Amino acid sequence: MSNSNDVSTIQALYQKAHASLTTANPLTIPNYNTVTFAEARRIIDEIDAGQMRNAQVLIMAHAFNLDNRARRLTYFYPNCSKCDDFISIFQAATLSLAQENYISTFFVIMPVVEGLLLRWMGHTSTQNKPSFRQIKSFVTARIAQLKSQLPNLPASDNLRTIVEFHMDYTERVLVSHLFEQHLNRISDLNRHLALHMLDVPSFCSSLNVAQLWIIVDNMVDCILWDEGKYGDAWTDQFYDKEHGTRRMYDMAFHAARAFPPPPFRFTDDINRNSQDLFAQLVKVELTRLA
């Protein structure tokens, strides 16, 4: 996020977005560096106007932006040691996303959230899998530790403020939504619900796909800060004058979006009544962003 030095403005925007974190539709401002203050305000303006669907569409448009996805794949995931096993999975998920196959994208990304967390915890396959209670305790404790270190980070006041809100969102969604026992869940953004197919599978909606991408990217950023590698990702991006790998991803993902032609795509999501409208509105936003 750029074009302002007003920390209080950042705080006000995120506080309004995060008022939804205890509701069935937790929202945040996407963490991509292409989100400007003007675009963040657009999201919050829709929330203030009571137009939550419009706010969700704007958030999805940023989460689904293929240039953003290529940027993460090129600079951020490779700098995160916990992503080493997942690069090809992220590539596959992004190709599915480019073809608007939200169902496949959802079921590819959902296990990655847990895989990243287990690796962040230092878990290995020779150990018993930690319980939900242990996972949630780790997330809460580690993010609290990282937040306590924020004043010492080599970053601007703006970036430190944004990072703190990203960490807040990550902790609260992982603990209260994704890793909450399904009967006590706040929303259908729930790991147990999805991986055991415990309910009507309306949870693999495009909105939840966007939420999963944001959660993964926030988690990766938390791990990068934890490992002292966040600056390396930004440095790689800044000094990469050729953008060769990023251009390769851009071409691959945009080609996947273009072919096969729309009549041959499986564009219907499970919750047909609302999801097609979401997809159409997101297309409009993506065209505007391009």
N, C-alpha and C positions, 0 to 999 in steps of 0.2 A: 504494500500500500504506500502511495507516495503523494507528493504535492501538498504536504502540510506539515507543520511542526507543532500542531496543537494537540498535545496529549489529551487534554480534556475532551476534545472532539472525538478522538479514538475511543476513549472510555465511554462516552455517551452512546456512541453507535453500538459498541459491543454489548453494553448493559441492556439496551433495548432488545437486541437480538437474543441474548441469553436469558431474558425473562421467560422464554419458551422452554427452557431446558427441563422443567418439571412437568411438561405437558406431553401429549401424545405425539406432537410434531416438534421435536427439538431442532432449533435452527441456530446457525451461526453465520458469520461472514466468512466466506471461503478464504483459505490461507494462501492463495496463489499471489505471486508478486505482481500479477497483472490487474488485480482488483484495485482500482483507484478510489479515492475518497468519494468522488461523484457517484461511482457505481455502488459503493457501500451505502451511500445516502439513499440511492434509489431503492435498495432493499428495505432499509429502515422506513422510508416514506410509505412504502406499501404496507408494512407492518402497522405503522401509525394510523393508516387509513382503514385498517381492518381487512385489507386485501391479502390474506395469508397465502392464497394460491399464487397470486402474482409474485409475492416475495419468494415463494418456493421455486417458481419458474426461473427467476433471476439467479438464484443459488444453483439450480441445476445447470443452467447455461454455462456458468463458470466452471462447475465441476466436470462438465462434459466437453469443455473446449479442448479440441485435440492438440492445439499448440501447447496448452498448459500441460496436458498429459505427456507430450513429447519432451517438454522441459524437465518434468519430474524424472522421466526415465533416463534422460541424458546426464543430468547433473546431480540430482538429489539421491535417488535410490542407489546408484553405484558408490556413493560416498558413505552409505550406511551399511556397516558390516552385517547387520541383522537381515538385510535384504538380499544377501548373496544367493540364497536358495530360491528367490522369488522373481528374479528379473524376467524370466521367460513366462511366468504366470501373469505378471503385470502386462507383458506384451499381448498375451492371448486375451486377457480381459479387456484391454483397450481396443483390440480388433473387434471383439464382440460389441463393445460400446459403440464403435464407429458404425456398425451395421444395425444399431438400435435394438440389439438383442439384450434387453435389460435382464431377462431371466438368467441367461447364461452368465452375464457379467456379475450379477448378484451372487450366484453360487460359486463363482471363481474367487471373488474377493472376500466373502465372509470368512472362510477358513484361514485366509491370510492374516486377518486381524488377530486371530488366536495364535497363529504361528509366529507373528512378530512379537507378540507379548511374551510367549514362552521363551523365545530367544533373548529378549530383553532381560528376562528374569534369570538367564543363564541356565535354563533347563536343557537337559540332553535326553536323547531317546532311551538311555539306560536307566533313567529315573522314573518313578511313578509320576503321573501327570498331577500337577497341583490342583487343588480344589478351587471352585469359584471363590470361596472365601479368601484363599491364599492369593489368588490372582488379583482380586479387588484390593486386598490389603497392600499388595506390592504397588499397584497403580497409584493408590492414594498416597502412600509413603514416598515413592520415588518422585512423583510430580511435586509434592510438597517440598521435597529436598531441592529439586531443580528451581522451583519458584523462589526459594530462599537465596539461591545463588544469582538470581537475575540482576540485582544491583551491581554485581561485579562482572557481568558479561561485557565483552568488547563490542558494544552495539549502541546505537542511538537511543534516546529516550523513547522515540516513537516505536522502534523495533522491540525494545524491551516490553513496552506496554502491550503491543500486539501479541508477542510471544506469551505473555502472562495469560491473556484471554484465550489463546489457542490451547494452552495447558489446562485452563479451567474447563473448557469445553470437552477436551479429550478425557479428563478424569471423570467428569460428571456423566458423560454419555457411556463410557465404558463401564462404570460402576453401577449406574442407576438404570441403564437401558440394556446394553448388550449382554452384560454378564450378570444380570439379575435373574433369579429363578423365574421361569416363564409365568407362573401364576401370580407373581408379585410385580410383574413388569409394568412400566409406565406406558410403553408404546409397543408397536410390533417390530421395532428395530431391536431384535432380540436374538441372540445366538442360539439359545436352546430351542426357541420356537422354530427357527429356520432349519437348523441342521437335523432336527428330529421330525420335521414336518408335522408339528403338533396341532396345527390349525389350518383353516382355509388359507392357501398360500398367497394371500394378497400382500404379504410382506415383501415379496420380490418386485416391488414397484420401482419406477424410475427415480422417485424421490428418495427411497431408501438406498438405491444404488449410488446416488449423489452423496448421501450421508456417509456411506461406507468409504467412498473415495476420500472425502474430507477427513474422516477419522484416520484412515491409513496415512494420509499425507501429514496430518498433525502428529501422529505417533512417530513417523519417520523423523520429523523435525525435532520432536522431543528427544529421540534417541541420538540424533546428530548433536544436539546441544549436550546431551549426557556424555557422549564420546569425544566432545571437543572438535567435531568435524563439520559443524554447520557452516562455519566460515569457508571451509574448503569447497563446499558445494557452490556457494556464491562466487568464490574466486574462479572456479572452473568455468562457470557460466560467463563471468565478466571477461575472461581472457580467451574464451573460445571464439576466435574471430571467424573461423570457417563454418562453424555450426554443422559440420558434416553429419554427425550421428543424429543430431536433432532434425536436420533436413530429411534424412532417411526415414525417420519415424513419421515426420509430417507427411511425406509422400505416401508411405504405406497406409497410414490411417485415413488420409483423405481419399485414397484410392478405394479403400474398403468401404468408406461411406458412399462413394459414387457407384460402385458395382457390387453385386448385380443391381440392375435397375429397380426402382422402388416397387413395382408390381410383384417382384419375386422375393421380396424381403418378408420375414415374419415380424411385422411391425406391431401387431396387437400384443399388448401386455395382458396379464391375467385379469386385472381389474379393468376391463374394456371400457366401462362407462366413463371413467374419468381419465384413464391413462393416455388414450389417444389424444385428448385435448392437451394434456401436459406435453406430450411429444411434439405436437404441432407448434405450441407456443415456444418450446425450447428451441426448435428449428429457427423460428423468427429471431430469437435472441442471439443464437449462434451466428446467424447471417449478419446481424447488426454488429456484433463484436468483431467479425472478420473484416 
